[in-house]
Amino acid sequence: MNMNGKTVLITGSTDGVGRYVASELAKQGARVLIHGRDASRAKALIEEITAKGRAAPRFYQADLSSLAGARQLAEAVKADHGKIDVFVSNAGIGSQNNGPQRQESADGFELRFAVNYLSGFLLAHLLLPLIKAAAPSRIVNVASLGQHPIDFDDVMITKNYSGSRAYAQSKLSQIMFTIDLAAELKGSGVTVNSLHPATYMNTTMVRAGAITPISTVEQGGAAILHLVDGDDVANKSGLFFNGMNEMKANAQAYDEAARKRLRELSLKLTGLSG
Ligand SMILES: NC(=O)c1ccc[n+]([C@@H]2O[C@H](COP(=O)([O-])OP(=O)(O)OC[C@H]3O[C@@H](n4cnc5c(N)ncnc54)[C@H](OP(=O)(O)O)[C@@H]3O)[C@@H](O)[C@H]2O)c1
């Protein structure tokens, strides 16, 4: 897909791999909508992009650790744009951001489930009219190889909490949502895929976990860009990719009953089912 003139929203693009992807898409002439929590980090990225002679990306500030923040982001984007060609749901926190203890979102949900999964679930639904208006269009959910099955008796992980389990549960939730949404969007011209960009890229969340990085944002960014504009994936939907290659996710992703439980819970928690 030629990205010149295309509108692309990338959540979590003031840092890490999202920042790299935003910058690359701006180079290709896309109208890039960047998002993050920190206005000064956004300003630095805007300056970097405009210094290269590219159009200034529009910055949307929102904290996705509350559903109100996700709703506010969707409203702000809707107020400015009639269509979105690509939505990259990338914002996230790692297993150790702000320490190893269990944390909760503003709405009282386990924090990684809320930020990494529920906010993207809500945003995708709220932005769907704009994404459909741009068809053929795409949704890319940035997930991970780190995947832990959901215990439906304790989705908020009140027992046996660990940051890596919470992170991995949120990432599998994104993959399960991708499969469901692809089925829902069949025939609409909108595709949705998820991926593991690369292992331990040198980013804030990896450094927060005191992990030695083993890959670069350029490597992970290339895998995200492949799903954003690759012609070979134009008609593929509902799939999980490890880098550039399609692969199977954790078995729970293919359990229809589990996906239905997650879908119903997510619709309820986000208020979409009411
Ligand atoms: N790093 C890896 O090796 C790796 C591997 C597999 C998957 N991933 C996935 O790749 C994606 C990007 O990760 P990264 O490594 O680039 O991480 P990063 O450098 O830590 O960047 C995370 C981005 O998410 C935003 N974010 C975090 N919490 C937020 C919140 N509450 N509200 C709004 N925005 C928030 C951050 O915004 P601020 O600038 O405001 O902090 C930042 O822009 C994540 O979904 C991650 O799970 C990463």
Ligand as a Chemical Component Dictionary entry (heavy atoms), coordinates in Angstrom:
data_LIG
# 
_chem_comp.id                   LIG 
_chem_comp.type                 NON-POLYMER 
_chem_comp.pdbx_formal_charge   0 
_chem_comp.three_letter_code    LIG 
# 
loop_
_chem_comp_atom.comp_id 
_chem_comp_atom.atom_id 
_chem_comp_atom.alt_atom_id 
_chem_comp_atom.type_symbol 
_chem_comp_atom.charge 
_chem_comp_atom.model_Cartn_x 
_chem_comp_atom.model_Cartn_y 
_chem_comp_atom.model_Cartn_z 
_chem_comp_atom.pdbx_ordinal 
LIG N1  N1  N 0  10.081 -4.038 23.563 1  
LIG C1  C1  C 0  9.905  -5.270 23.140 2  
LIG O1  O1  O 0  10.850 -6.052 23.022 3  
LIG C2  C2  C 0  8.532  -5.763 22.796 4  
LIG C3  C3  C 0  8.353  -7.113 22.473 5  
LIG C4  C4  C 0  7.089  -7.566 22.134 6  
LIG C5  C5  C 0  6.020  -6.678 22.095 7  
LIG N2  N2  N 1  6.235  -5.373 22.407 8  
LIG C6  C6  C 0  5.070  -4.472 22.361 9  
LIG O2  O2  O 0  5.386  -3.323 21.595 10 
LIG C7  C7  C 0  4.570  -2.215 22.018 11 
LIG C8  C8  C 0  5.449  -0.986 22.211 12 
LIG O3  O3  O 0  6.384  -1.255 23.233 13 
LIG P1  P1  P 0  7.802  -0.560 23.362 14 
LIG O4  O4  O 0  8.766  -1.646 23.627 15 
LIG O5  O5  O -1 8.023  0.364  22.230 16 
LIG O6  O6  O 0  7.583  0.226  24.747 17 
LIG P2  P2  P 0  7.952  1.680  25.267 18 
LIG O7  O7  O 0  9.190  2.204  24.648 19 
LIG O8  O8  O 0  7.889  1.544  26.743 20 
LIG O9  O9  O 0  6.743  2.570  24.714 21 
LIG C9  C9  C 0  5.430  2.382  25.157 22 
LIG C10 C10 C 0  4.520  3.430  24.588 23 
LIG O10 O10 O 0  3.206  3.217  25.165 24 
LIG C11 C11 C 0  2.781  4.397  25.792 25 
LIG N3  N3  N 0  2.030  4.134  27.027 26 
LIG C12 C12 C 0  2.409  3.392  28.089 27 
LIG N4  N4  N 0  1.488  3.448  29.058 28 
LIG C13 C13 C 0  0.518  4.268  28.609 29 
LIG C14 C14 C 0  -0.700 4.750  29.152 30 
LIG N5  N5  N 0  -1.101 4.443  30.389 31 
LIG N6  N6  N 0  -1.437 5.583  28.403 32 
LIG C15 C15 C 0  -1.052 5.939  27.185 33 
LIG N7  N7  N 0  0.084  5.530  26.604 34 
LIG C16 C16 C 0  0.863  4.703  27.312 35 
LIG C17 C17 C 0  4.051  5.162  26.138 36 
LIG O11 O11 O 0  3.721  6.526  26.241 37 
LIG P3  P3  P 0  4.640  7.568  27.050 38 
LIG O12 O12 O 0  5.626  8.096  26.051 39 
LIG O13 O13 O 0  3.652  8.591  27.496 40 
LIG O14 O14 O 0  5.297  6.799  28.170 41 
LIG C18 C18 C 0  4.933  4.847  24.946 42 
LIG O15 O15 O 0  4.672  5.729  23.884 43 
LIG C19 C19 C 0  3.884  -2.675 23.316 44 
LIG O16 O16 O 0  2.552  -3.036 23.041 45 
LIG C20 C20 C 0  4.683  -3.898 23.719 46 
LIG O17 O17 O 0  3.949  -4.816 24.502 47 
LIG C21 C21 C 0  7.448  -4.881 22.759 48 
# 
loop_
_chem_comp_bond.comp_id 
_chem_comp_bond.atom_id_1 
_chem_comp_bond.atom_id_2 
_chem_comp_bond.value_order 
_chem_comp_bond.pdbx_ordinal 
LIG N1  C1  SING 1  
LIG C1  O1  DOUB 2  
LIG C1  C2  SING 3  
LIG C2  C3  SING 4  
LIG C2  C21 DOUB 5  
LIG C3  C4  DOUB 6  
LIG C4  C5  SING 7  
LIG C5  N2  DOUB 8  
LIG N2  C6  SING 9  
LIG N2  C21 SING 10 
LIG C6  O2  SING 11 
LIG C6  C20 SING 12 
LIG O2  C7  SING 13 
LIG C7  C8  SING 14 
LIG C7  C19 SING 15 
LIG C8  O3  SING 16 
LIG O3  P1  SING 17 
LIG P1  O4  DOUB 18 
LIG P1  O5  SING 19 
LIG P1  O6  SING 20 
LIG O6  P2  SING 21 
LIG P2  O7  DOUB 22 
LIG P2  O8  SING 23 
LIG P2  O9  SING 24 
LIG O9  C9  SING 25 
LIG C9  C10 SING 26 
LIG C10 O10 SING 27 
LIG C10 C18 SING 28 
LIG O10 C11 SING 29 
LIG C11 N3  SING 30 
LIG C11 C17 SING 31 
LIG N3  C12 SING 32 
LIG N3  C16 SING 33 
LIG C12 N4  DOUB 34 
LIG N4  C13 SING 35 
LIG C13 C14 SING 36 
LIG C13 C16 DOUB 37 
LIG C14 N5  SING 38 
LIG C14 N6  DOUB 39 
LIG N6  C15 SING 40 
LIG C15 N7  DOUB 41 
LIG N7  C16 SING 42 
LIG C17 O11 SING 43 
LIG C17 C18 SING 44 
LIG O11 P3  SING 45 
LIG P3  O12 DOUB 46 
LIG P3  O13 SING 47 
LIG P3  O14 SING 48 
LIG C18 O15 SING 49 
LIG C19 O16 SING 50 
LIG C19 C20 SING 51 
LIG C20 O17 SING 52 
# 
